[in-house]
Amino acid sequence: MRNMKKKIIISVAPTGNKLRKRDNPDVPVTPEEIAETLIECSREGASVAHVHVRDEKEMPSSQKELYQKVWDILEKENCPIIRQASLAGSSKTDPALSDILDTNTDMASLGMGSINYLDRVNLFEPDFIRSLAEKMRDKKIRPELEIFDVSMVDNSIRLQKEGLLTGPMKYNFILNAPGALKGTIDHLMYLVRQLPPDAIWGVTAMGKCHTDLIAAAISMGGHIRVGLEDTTEDAWGRPANNAEQVRWAVKLARLMGREPVSCEEARELLQIKRKGGSE
């Protein structure tokens, strides 16, 4: 890509599955709040939105109608941010995750295997992963491959050989989640060495390792994710909302010689065409 090697994709994950308003009043939970936050973050320099939705009781939801409502608001407001739906796993196979792919999403996260959290299993059975990958391929939705452990990289390469994933594959290393790889620079470097040569990769770091791993990813040529799903604090331990975290990431990237991509440049890099309104 022309002049793109030094540029960086900044993703924002504004909500996640855990935070409630009582925990942090800045977390957006309704489709309107989520869309408003994403519009603000796009203006600050985020080019990809990693979206979880909540029901009327603020509980995590897989309702495709809630996702589509967020996308429709973004479309109405002419917000160019890339829409990435979270296909977050649960302790059982959830067919509703596949239905989310019937919305007007640009991307979707795709777990490359199951993981034992401290209190539950995040279940992604091999055949279910294949079915989601096949549907994404057929609907021209770009997967972001969620990697919690080293073996999951091997799983992705196996699916590529089966024709279910096409390059360049976009990886998201999720570090320091309970039950996953610890958030260390050594682990990050090892994961990067396992990737296919044309891979595009980024880092999501949970909790206190967030700042170190974001800086490491920037220096190593990777991309980054910020937002209240991953951390509620800035580099100095102070509360920071989604837009503040994006502003910090943009400033840090520029100080390290990397310019955030525009939304259109991110689409070019990830090979994603912009879609219209509701399907």
Order of alpha helices (4+ residues) and beta strands (2+ residues): beta-beta-alpha-beta-beta-beta-alpha-beta-alpha-beta-beta-beta-alpha-beta-alpha-beta-alpha-beta-alpha-beta-alpha-beta-alpha
